[in-house]
Amino acid sequence: MLQQTQAAAVAPYYNRWLRRFPTVRSLARATESDVLHAWQGLGYYTRARNLQRCGKLIVEKFGGIFPSNPNELKSLPGIGRYSANAIAVFAFDQPLPLVEANTGRVLARLFNIRDPIDSSSGRRRLWEASAKLVPGKPARDFQNAMMDLGSLICTARNPCCQVCPVRKFCRARDPASLPRKRERAAIVSLIELHRLCTFGDALLLEQCRQRWHGMWILPPLKLDLKRSSSRRRLIHTSVFPFTNHRVTLRVYRHRAHQIDHRVQRWFRKGELDAVPIPSPHRRAINALLV
């Protein structure tokens, strides 16, 4: 959950998740719909699917016991070098290198790494630097301290160098200028059109097969924006970010002439809270179904 999401935002989701799936086996038994519903609001839903796939493999391959070997951890879906090492360090106190946002910033400054840290050469140098510093046990205390150093003292802006406990080891002449990153990709604007179809107290939703695979969204609407849309009534507009895109969501009032029963279904308003719906669409639904 902490991948690409701040800890303060994660905490309530984490607590609700553990109440819903208290064990690996309970997660493995859950339906994908239940998993996506528990995850909704966090975004990047592939993480949730991979987490459930991990649960199933841990039950099938490891008898429900979470593996401690980093190589075995990396064999699980969605777990790369960082996640495998982080689990081994914090759950099993193994002395392994770690590179994430805070530790990466500290390492780039301590070792004066000028390569962009999001380049292959920059990532390699960060991992090499981290490996040089890893002590024996207690490994988790050391890595916690590195993360705290980055989040509290060696901050992205205005680092507190005057009180830094490792200042005399720092090789960076201008710490605030590091770490360097490659130029970001340009933000691409998208417009996505959807329709609000109601029948009594029921709402028509469609199960997404693309970006939010498996979740339920307002049905897409094919509409030529260059032509007059006077026959369609625009009832909602909102904007949300998605990776390097800025997406404008437009919802139009529409009648459900034909329904594709393979992917579309009517839901009563009272059922919607239990349905996995991505946040932009849930916000639109909540605004429209008052």
N, C-alpha and C positions, 0 to 999 in steps of 0.2 A: 504493500500500500504506500510505502514511503518513496517508491520510485516515481520521480517527477511530481511529487505532491508533498506539501509542507506538513510537518508533524502536527501542528495545531489543527489543521483541517482533517487529518487522518484520525485523530484520537476518538471522536464519537463513532466513526465507522468501524474502527478496530474493536471497540467494546461491544457494539451491536453484533458484529461478525462473530466474536467469540461466544456470545450468548446463543447465537443461532447455530453455529458449527463449533461446538466445544472440543471436538476431537478430529483427528485426521479421518477416522472412519465415518464420522457423521458428514463430513464434507464429501467424501467419496460416494456416499449413498445419495446425496442431494441431487435434484434435477438441475439442469443448466439454467432453467428459468428461475429457480430459487436462488442460485448463486448470483445471477445477473441482477436480480432484484435487491439482494443484500449489498451489492457493489454499486448500484446506481447512484450517481452523483460524484463518483471518484474519477470517472472517465478512463480512457485507455483500457477498454473492456477485455482486450486480449489477456491482460494480467489476471483477471478473474478466471477466465477459461483455463489458462495455464495452471493457476493455483489448484483448480479442481482436478485437472489432469495429473498434477503432482500427487494429490491425495490418493487418487485411484492407483497410480503406479506404486506409491509407498505401501499401500495395502497389498497389492498383488505381488510386488517384487521383494519387498522388505518386511512383510508380515505386519505392517502397520507401525513399525518402529522407524522413526526418522533417522536416516543415515548421517553419520558424522564425518565420513571420508569426503573430502572436497571433490575428488574425481567422481564418486558416486552421486554427489549432489549435482554436479554439472551435467550428469546424464538425464536429469529431470527437466521437463519442459519449462522454458522461461527462466531457467537458472543459469546465469553465466558466471564468469570468474568472480566478479564482485559479490554477487549474492551468495555464491558457494562459500567464498572466504568469510563473508560476514556471518553466515550461519555457523560456520566452524569456529569462528572467533568468539562470538557472543553466546552461543548455545553450548559450546564444548571447550571453550578457553584454549583453542589451538593457536600457536604463534605463527600467524600468517599476515602478509601485507594486505592493506586495504586502501583503495583510492575511491573517494566519493567527493562531493562538492567541497566540503570543509577541509578534509585532509588533503585533497588535491591542491587547494589554494595554499595551505601551509607548506606542502612539499615543493611547489613551484617556487615559492619565495626562499625557503631555506636553501635549496640547491640552485637557485637562479636559473630555472628552466625557461628558456626564451621561446622554445617551440610552442605553437598553439596546442593547448592541452586537449583539444578535441581533434587533433590530427593523430595519425598512427604513430609518428615519431614521438610526439608529446606524451601520448598515453603510455608508450613503452618506457620512456624516461621516468614518468611518475611512478610506475610500478617498480622499476628498478630502485628508485630512491626509497620507496616505502619498504622494500625488502631489506635495504641496508640498515634500517632503523628498528626493525622488529626485534624485541627482546624475547626472552623466554617468558614463562608464566609469571604473573598474571597477564596474559595477552589482552584480555578484554579490557582491563583497566588502562593499559597503554593506549589502545585504539579509542576508547572513550575519551581519554585525555586529549588525544589528537583532534578529535571532532569538536570537543569543547574549546580547544585553543583556536580552531578556525571560526567557530560560531560566535565566540565572545571577545576575542582579542585580535586575532589575525583576520579581521573582517574584510569583506569585499571592498567597502569604502571606508576611508579614514581608519586604517588599522592602528591599534594602540601600541605602537612599537616601544614607547617609553616604559611600559610595564610588562612587556613580553618576557616570559621566563627563559626563552631560547634566543634572545636577541643577539647574543655574542656569537651564535653559530650561524646566523642568517647571512647568506651571501648576496642577497639582493640589495642593490644600491638604492633603488626606488621601489619598495615593496608594493606601493599602491598601483604601480604600472603592471603588476603581475597578478594572476596568470593571464596570458594572452589567449585569445580564441580567434578562430577563423571568422571571416565576415559572414553574418547570418544571411540565409536565403531570403529573398524578397517575399513580403506577405502577399498572398494571392487572394483576391476578393471573389467570393462565390455568392450566388443567389439561389436559394433552394425553395421551391414552391410546394406547398402541401395543402390538403383540403380538410375541412372540418365537416364531417357527415354525422348527423345525429338522427335518431329515431326514438321519439319518446324520451326516456331517461337513459338511452343507450348511445354509445359512441363507437364508430367504426375505426379500428386500428389495423395496421398491417405489420406483419413480422418482417423485420429488416433482414436482408441477405448480404448487405455490404458493410458499411462503416460500423453500424451497431448490430452486428450479426446476432440474431436470436432475440433481440429486444423488440418491443412494440412501438411503432411510431405512427403519427398521422399519415394517412396514405399520400404518396406523391401526386402531384398535379402536373400534367403536361399542359403548358400554356405558353404561347408565343408572346414574349414580352414586347416585341416590336409592334404587335397589333393592338388594337383597342381591347382593353380588358373590362369594358363597361358592363359586360354581362356577368362578370365575376365580382363579388364583393370582398374586397380585402378587409379582413377583420383583425389581423394581428401581424405585427412586425417586431422582430428582435434580432440582435446581433450576438454571435458567440465565436470564440476562437477555437480552432481545431488544427493542431500542429502548426504549419506555417500558412494557414488559411484564416481569413476573416469571413465568416459565413453569415449572410443575412437570411433569416428564416421568415418567409411570408406565408401566411395562412389565409385561405379563401373559404367562404361559405360555399358549400357544394352539396348537391343531392347525390345519393348513392344509387345510380341507375343499375349498375351491374357490380356484383361482388365476386372477387376471386377467392373462393372458399379454401384454396390451397394455402394462402398466406394472409387472408383477411378474416376478421372476426368482430362481432359486436360484443362490447363489454358494457355492462351496466355501471353507472357512476360509482356505486358502492363497491365495485370490484377493482377499481383502478389503482387503489393504494397497494394492492397485492400483485400488480402487474409490473414487470421490469420495463421501464420507460426511460429513455435518455433524458437528462436534465433539461435541454432546450425545449423538447417537446412536452415534457411534464409542465414546465413553466407556462407554455402556451395554453395547454389544456386547463390548467388551474385558473388562468386569466380569463378564459373564454367560458368555462362552465361554472359560472358563479350563480 
